[in-house]
């Protein structure tokens, strides 16, 4: 490298560092007061596992649950919802497919299937099945049963990348007659791939996180040339650009949503780690944010999410595991964090929402955050104060009710019949 080229490269890096430092001094442009605006209670039959916003319809959000259901909810109309029994086990991830005008979505499930389905009719097509013979008594077990967890769609390549429970990434082309493009052992065998994310700017870059305590950055173009790692930790061939070791398993790793130049990981050591720029990804992270999200086995794993609306790519949204006392009520807040400083920007609480919210998704275009807590979904909006000083709701009217409390919101009970049966049983028991 010539002296002039080296000087120019150093100048560009210095300028980029100055820009990062200057933007970190600017306060994050985000509301500090939030309230639950609408909610659909007991939408699912089991706990919520994932969320995904519709690419064009601002009011539509999709959610999956532990039983394999996929629900479509209009958070503006509140009562407008549809539930499909799509999978036989957990729906772990949902992503919309390119070229479908927002009609086709893809799901990755613990039953080992990758399916595309129409959000209006519910008709589905199986793209990949890792267990074609199903569960066979006496033969199938945890070692040979394969499950799909992390999944993302490369819109530029029209390629679905899904990670399974054995550390393998499956590349699937939904347009091809032979859907499977390739299978690649990127993580240590026997360790599930918790998340897969394609860089939003450079579709050649893919980051994955796993139970093998690593986050791996790979070049999608070179996956076919990957060679087995001599240490048995996965792939260490030409496709791997970096391997980021963590002290415990990693729930998720995501590129920043606009420039794709930053990286953030959520590890169950109660740390959110941030790398400010990818050219130094092989170095220790720029920031470790201490946050309570270590969980027990009965919760959906916590995953910090970037706010895609933030032009400076600094705002993070993540649920909190440990509770805090708010006026005598133990609540589990949802935290808004500044990725550049590690400081808390805001915390979302509501006296009517006392359960843990491990699944949270900020809206890509509006100041809305959807939270999945147990079987229910909650839509948060910036708090608006009325003349009396109380929080007001802007939800549409319909077959809904308003809960009493210091923060009122419009909700719809999707399982009201089951609730009435339960109340009748309690009444009979009291009479007897």
VODOVO-509664 format. One line per field, with one value per residue (C-alpha): residue number from 1; residue in three letters; x, y, z. Coordinates in steps of 0.2 Angstrom, whole numbers. Example, Ala and Ser with C-alpha at 12.3 -4.5 7.8 and 13.67 -1.06 7.14 Angstrom:
2
resi	c(1;2)
resn	c(ALA;SER)
X	c(62;68)
Y	c(-22;-5)
Z	c(39;36)
This chain:
432
resi	c(1;2;3;4;5;6;7;8;9;10;11;12;13;14;15;16;17;18;19;20;21;22;23;24;25;26;27;28;29;30;31;32;33;34;35;36;37;38;39;40;41;42;43;44;45;46;47;48;49;50;51;52;53;54;55;56;57;58;59;60;61;62;63;64;65;66;67;68;69;70;71;72;73;74;75;76;77;78;79;80;81;82;83;84;85;86;87;88;89;90;91;92;93;94;95;96;97;98;99;100;101;102;103;104;105;106;107;108;109;110;111;112;113;114;115;116;117;118;119;120;121;122;123;124;125;126;127;128;129;130;131;132;133;134;135;136;137;138;139;140;141;142;143;144;145;146;147;148;149;150;151;152;153;154;155;156;157;158;159;160;161;162;163;164;165;166;167;168;169;170;171;172;173;174;175;176;177;178;179;180;181;182;183;184;185;186;187;188;189;190;191;192;193;194;195;196;197;198;199;200;201;202;203;204;205;206;207;208;209;210;211;212;213;214;215;216;217;218;219;220;221;222;223;224;225;226;227;228;229;230;231;232;233;234;235;236;237;238;239;240;241;242;243;244;245;246;247;248;249;250;251;252;253;254;255;256;257;258;259;260;261;262;263;264;265;266;267;268;269;270;271;272;273;274;275;276;277;278;279;280;281;282;283;284;285;286;287;288;289;290;291;292;293;294;295;296;297;298;299;300;301;302;303;304;305;306;307;308;309;310;311;312;313;314;315;316;317;318;319;320;321;322;323;324;325;326;327;328;329;330;331;332;333;334;335;336;337;338;339;340;341;342;343;344;345;346;347;348;349;350;351;352;353;354;355;356;357;358;359;360;361;362;363;364;365;366;367;368;369;370;371;372;373;374;375;376;377;378;379;380;381;382;383;384;385;386;387;388;389;390;391;392;393;394;395;396;397;398;399;400;401;402;403;404;405;406;407;408;409;410;411;412;413;414;415;416;417;418;419;420;421;422;423;424;425;426;427;428;429;430;431;432)
resn	c(UNK;UNK;UNK;UNK;UNK;UNK;UNK;UNK;UNK;UNK;UNK;UNK;UNK;UNK;UNK;UNK;UNK;UNK;UNK;UNK;UNK;UNK;UNK;UNK;UNK;UNK;UNK;UNK;UNK;UNK;UNK;UNK;UNK;UNK;UNK;UNK;UNK;UNK;UNK;UNK;UNK;UNK;UNK;UNK;UNK;UNK;UNK;UNK;UNK;UNK;UNK;UNK;UNK;UNK;UNK;UNK;UNK;UNK;UNK;UNK;UNK;UNK;UNK;UNK;UNK;UNK;UNK;UNK;UNK;UNK;UNK;UNK;UNK;UNK;UNK;UNK;UNK;UNK;UNK;UNK;UNK;UNK;UNK;UNK;UNK;UNK;UNK;UNK;UNK;UNK;UNK;UNK;UNK;UNK;UNK;UNK;UNK;UNK;UNK;UNK;UNK;UNK;UNK;UNK;UNK;UNK;UNK;UNK;UNK;UNK;UNK;UNK;UNK;UNK;UNK;UNK;UNK;UNK;UNK;UNK;UNK;UNK;UNK;UNK;UNK;UNK;UNK;UNK;UNK;UNK;UNK;UNK;UNK;UNK;UNK;UNK;UNK;UNK;UNK;UNK;UNK;UNK;UNK;UNK;UNK;UNK;UNK;UNK;UNK;UNK;UNK;UNK;UNK;UNK;UNK;UNK;UNK;UNK;UNK;UNK;UNK;UNK;UNK;UNK;UNK;UNK;UNK;UNK;UNK;UNK;UNK;UNK;UNK;UNK;UNK;UNK;UNK;UNK;UNK;UNK;UNK;UNK;UNK;UNK;UNK;UNK;UNK;UNK;UNK;UNK;UNK;UNK;UNK;UNK;UNK;UNK;UNK;UNK;UNK;UNK;UNK;UNK;UNK;UNK;UNK;UNK;UNK;UNK;UNK;UNK;UNK;UNK;UNK;UNK;UNK;UNK;UNK;UNK;UNK;UNK;UNK;UNK;UNK;UNK;UNK;UNK;UNK;UNK;UNK;UNK;UNK;UNK;UNK;UNK;UNK;UNK;UNK;UNK;UNK;UNK;UNK;UNK;UNK;UNK;UNK;UNK;UNK;UNK;UNK;UNK;UNK;UNK;UNK;UNK;UNK;UNK;UNK;UNK;UNK;UNK;UNK;UNK;UNK;UNK;UNK;UNK;UNK;UNK;UNK;UNK;UNK;UNK;UNK;UNK;UNK;UNK;UNK;UNK;UNK;UNK;UNK;UNK;UNK;UNK;UNK;UNK;UNK;UNK;UNK;UNK;UNK;UNK;UNK;UNK;UNK;UNK;UNK;UNK;UNK;UNK;UNK;UNK;UNK;UNK;UNK;UNK;UNK;UNK;UNK;UNK;UNK;UNK;UNK;UNK;UNK;UNK;UNK;UNK;UNK;UNK;UNK;UNK;UNK;UNK;UNK;UNK;UNK;UNK;UNK;UNK;UNK;UNK;UNK;UNK;UNK;UNK;UNK;UNK;UNK;UNK;UNK;UNK;UNK;UNK;UNK;UNK;UNK;UNK;UNK;UNK;UNK;UNK;UNK;UNK;UNK;UNK;UNK;UNK;UNK;UNK;UNK;UNK;UNK;UNK;UNK;UNK;UNK;UNK;UNK;UNK;UNK;UNK;UNK;UNK;UNK;UNK;UNK;UNK;UNK;UNK;UNK;UNK;UNK;UNK;UNK;UNK;UNK;UNK;UNK;UNK;UNK;UNK;UNK;UNK;UNK;UNK;UNK;UNK;UNK;UNK;UNK;UNK;UNK;UNK;UNK;UNK;UNK;UNK;UNK;UNK;UNK;UNK;UNK;UNK;UNK;UNK;UNK;UNK;UNK;UNK;UNK;UNK;UNK;UNK;UNK;UNK;UNK;UNK;UNK;UNK;UNK;UNK)
X	c(0;7;10;-4;-17;-12;-14;-31;-37;-32;-40;-57;-56;-52;-67;-78;-73;-76;-93;-98;-91;-101;-117;-116;-116;-133;-148;-158;-173;-186;-202;-198;-216;-226;-242;-252;-264;-272;-271;-278;-278;-276;-274;-264;-266;-248;-235;-229;-213;-210;-217;-216;-223;-231;-220;-233;-249;-244;-258;-254;-243;-240;-235;-231;-233;-227;-240;-236;-250;-248;-259;-262;-268;-274;-269;-279;-295;-291;-304;-298;-288;-285;-276;-269;-264;-249;-235;-235;-222;-215;-216;-199;-197;-208;-201;-210;-205;-200;-210;-227;-234;-234;-245;-233;-224;-212;-211;-197;-203;-197;-206;-192;-202;-199;-216;-222;-240;-253;-258;-276;-281;-269;-264;-246;-232;-219;-201;-191;-194;-179;-190;-199;-204;-211;-209;-206;-208;-193;-182;-184;-175;-168;-152;-159;-174;-170;-178;-177;-174;-166;-171;-170;-173;-161;-172;-158;-154;-172;-165;-171;-157;-163;-153;-157;-153;-137;-128;-132;-138;-150;-151;-168;-174;-193;-194;-184;-191;-177;-179;-163;-148;-136;-133;-118;-111;-107;-108;-103;-112;-127;-129;-144;-143;-153;-153;-149;-148;-143;-135;-148;-136;-124;-133;-117;-114;-124;-122;-128;-128;-128;-128;-110;-106;-101;-107;-101;-100;-100;-99;-114;-105;-92;-102;-100;-81;-82;-70;-73;-64;-50;-56;-73;-81;-90;-84;-67;-65;-65;-83;-80;-75;-75;-80;-85;-83;-95;-95;-112;-125;-131;-149;-147;-136;-142;-134;-140;-155;-150;-132;-128;-111;-115;-118;-127;-128;-139;-130;-138;-124;-135;-125;-130;-114;-112;-99;-99;-91;-89;-71;-65;-77;-62;-58;-67;-84;-85;-99;-106;-123;-128;-146;-157;-162;-156;-172;-178;-184;-202;-200;-196;-178;-175;-168;-163;-170;-164;-176;-177;-183;-168;-157;-142;-145;-143;-160;-162;-178;-177;-188;-182;-183;-181;-196;-196;-208;-219;-231;-233;-235;-221;-219;-206;-202;-197;-181;-176;-157;-145;-132;-119;-119;-127;-139;-158;-168;-185;-194;-211;-223;-242;-250;-262;-247;-238;-231;-214;-213;-198;-204;-204;-204;-202;-213;-202;-212;-222;-219;-226;-219;-228;-225;-229;-232;-238;-253;-257;-251;-249;-247;-237;-238;-230;-241;-253;-259;-277;-284;-286;-268;-272;-266;-278;-280;-282;-288;-303;-320;-328;-332;-319;-318;-307;-298;-297;-281;-268;-265;-281;-281;-293;-292;-301;-302;-299;-303;-318;-328;-315;-315;-334;-333;-319;-330;-345;-334;-328;-346;-352;-338;-343;-361;-356)
Y	c(0;17;31;42;28;24;42;43;27;34;50;42;31;46;56;41;40;59;57;43;52;68;59;51;68;72;66;52;58;47;49;47;44;29;21;5;12;-5;-23;-40;-52;-70;-69;-85;-102;-102;-89;-77;-81;-69;-53;-46;-30;-29;-21;-9;-9;1;-7;-25;-35;-54;-65;-83;-94;-109;-120;-116;-103;-88;-73;-57;-42;-25;-15;1;-9;-19;-33;-37;-53;-69;-85;-99;-116;-116;-127;-142;-134;-117;-104;-96;-83;-74;-64;-57;-63;-51;-49;-53;-36;-41;-56;-70;-73;-86;-96;-106;-119;-131;-145;-143;-135;-119;-113;-99;-94;-82;-70;-68;-85;-95;-107;-113;-121;-131;-126;-136;-151;-157;-171;-179;-195;-186;-191;-210;-218;-227;-219;-200;-191;-174;-179;-183;-172;-156;-139;-122;-106;-91;-86;-71;-67;-59;-48;-44;-63;-69;-82;-88;-92;-103;-110;-126;-135;-143;-127;-128;-114;-119;-109;-110;-102;-101;-99;-114;-131;-138;-127;-131;-122;-128;-133;-126;-130;-113;-117;-131;-147;-149;-131;-122;-106;-93;-79;-76;-58;-52;-35;-22;-13;-27;-43;-52;-51;-62;-63;-78;-81;-98;-108;-112;-95;-86;-73;-77;-65;-74;-69;-77;-78;-89;-102;-116;-114;-115;-128;-138;-130;-141;-137;-143;-126;-125;-117;-107;-107;-92;-88;-83;-65;-65;-75;-66;-76;-73;-79;-87;-92;-78;-75;-64;-53;-40;-27;-9;-6;8;8;-10;-3;-7;-24;-28;-44;-50;-63;-71;-65;-49;-39;-31;-28;-15;-14;4;-1;-17;-14;-17;-31;-43;-32;-31;-23;-4;-5;-18;-12;-21;-26;-39;-52;-69;-80;-96;-110;-105;-88;-83;-78;-59;-51;-32;-24;-9;5;6;24;31;40;39;20;22;17;-1;-9;-24;-31;-33;-49;-43;-33;-16;-8;5;12;-5;-14;-26;-22;-28;-13;-13;-3;10;11;22;11;24;28;13;24;22;33;28;13;7;2;0;-5;-17;-26;-35;-50;-51;-44;-54;-51;-33;-25;-6;-1;3;19;25;28;12;-3;-20;-31;-50;-55;-72;-75;-57;-42;-24;-9;6;24;40;46;60;71;77;92;83;77;59;48;46;33;36;18;16;11;-6;-21;-16;-12;0;-6;4;10;25;21;16;7;0;-19;-34;-51;-64;-78;-71;-87;-97;-84;-85;-104;-101;-89;-101;-115;-104;-99;-117;-121;-107;-112;-130)
Z	c(0;-5;8;0;0;18;23;15;23;40;37;32;48;59;51;54;72;74;67;79;94;89;86;103;111;103;114;107;98;106;117;136;141;134;137;131;118;113;117;112;127;125;107;107;115;121;124;110;103;88;80;63;55;38;26;19;30;46;57;54;65;64;79;82;98;106;99;81;78;68;72;61;72;67;82;76;75;90;88;70;71;62;69;58;65;54;63;74;86;91;77;80;67;54;38;23;6;-8;-23;-15;-11;7;4;7;23;29;45;54;66;79;69;57;43;33;26;15;18;12;26;20;15;27;12;15;5;13;7;19;30;41;48;33;42;57;75;76;93;99;85;86;100;104;95;78;78;69;73;64;74;67;50;38;20;8;-3;-15;-18;-15;-3;13;26;41;55;64;81;74;70;51;40;26;10;2;-14;-14;-33;-38;-41;-30;-15;-6;-12;1;19;29;46;52;71;82;80;92;95;89;78;88;75;57;50;33;32;26;14;9;6;5;24;36;55;66;84;93;109;106;114;97;85;67;52;35;17;9;-8;-1;9;-4;-2;17;25;41;57;63;81;78;82;65;49;48;29;17;21;39;41;60;75;91;107;121;139;137;124;113;110;95;84;72;61;62;52;40;37;42;49;67;76;92;102;116;128;143;154;156;143;127;117;103;89;82;65;56;50;68;71;76;91;108;107;109;123;135;142;158;157;166;153;159;159;164;152;152;144;126;125;127;111;110;94;85;82;63;63;72;60;71;74;93;100;107;114;125;139;157;167;185;192;200;212;205;218;227;211;204;186;172;162;143;142;128;129;120;111;110;129;137;146;148;138;144;152;147;161;164;180;171;163;177;166;158;140;132;114;108;91;86;71;56;52;67;85;90;100;100;115;117;135;138;126;123;112;118;107;115;109;116;131;127;141;142;151;167;166;163;149;134;121;103;98;87;94;92;102;115;134;144;159;175;181;181;162;153;136;124;123;116;124;111;122;131;130;139;152;155;157;170;179;179;186;200;203;205;216;228;228;233)
